[in-house]
Amino acid sequence: MKIPRVLALAALLLTVLPAALFAAGYVEDHVMKVTMLVGTVLWFTAAPQWLRGGND
């Protein structure tokens, strides 16, 4: 798999999974917020390269 694709998918997991874990009571508020922030920044840097077809 290409690097931008892997990073974009990992970023997507980092933005969705913490909310589910917080709702289930497995993580605290600040952990969820920091993880989602990292995932969001990673998504906005990796997703355009993946969708554009970067790293061919």
C-alpha positions as CSV (number, residue, x, y, z in Angstrom):
1,M,0.0,0.0,0.0
2,K,1.1,3.5,-0.6
3,I,2.2,5.7,2.3
4,P,-0.4,8.5,2.0
5,R,-3.2,5.9,1.9
6,V,-2.0,4.2,5.0
7,L,-1.6,7.5,6.8
8,A,-5.0,8.7,5.8
9,L,-6.7,5.6,6.9
10,A,-4.9,5.7,10.2
11,A,-5.9,9.3,10.6
12,L,-9.5,8.3,10.0
13,L,-9.3,5.7,12.7
14,L,-7.7,8.3,15.1
15,T,-10.7,10.6,14.6
16,V,-13.5,8.0,14.9
17,L,-12.2,5.4,17.4
18,P,-11.6,7.8,20.4
19,A,-15.2,9.0,20.4
20,A,-16.4,5.4,20.5
21,L,-14.0,4.6,23.3
22,F,-15.0,7.7,25.3
23,A,-18.7,6.8,24.9
24,A,-17.9,3.3,26.2
25,G,-16.0,4.7,29.1
26,Y,-12.5,3.4,28.2
27,V,-10.7,6.7,27.8
28,E,-10.9,10.1,29.5
29,D,-11.9,13.4,28.0
30,H,-8.5,14.9,27.5
31,V,-7.1,11.7,25.9
32,M,-10.0,11.6,23.4
33,K,-9.5,15.3,22.5
34,V,-5.7,15.0,21.9
35,T,-6.1,11.8,19.9
36,M,-8.8,13.3,17.7
37,L,-6.7,16.5,17.2
38,V,-3.7,14.4,16.0
39,G,-6.0,12.4,13.7
40,T,-7.5,15.5,12.3
41,V,-4.2,17.1,11.5
42,L,-2.9,13.9,10.0
43,W,-6.0,13.5,7.9
44,F,-5.8,17.0,6.4
45,T,-2.2,16.4,5.5
46,A,-2.4,12.9,4.2
47,A,-5.8,12.7,2.6
48,P,-5.3,15.2,-0.2
49,Q,-2.1,13.4,-1.3
50,W,-3.9,10.1,-1.3
51,L,-6.9,11.4,-3.2
52,R,-4.7,13.2,-5.7
53,G,-2.7,10.0,-6.2
54,G,0.6,11.1,-4.6
55,N,3.6,8.8,-4.1
56,D,3.1,6.9,-7.3
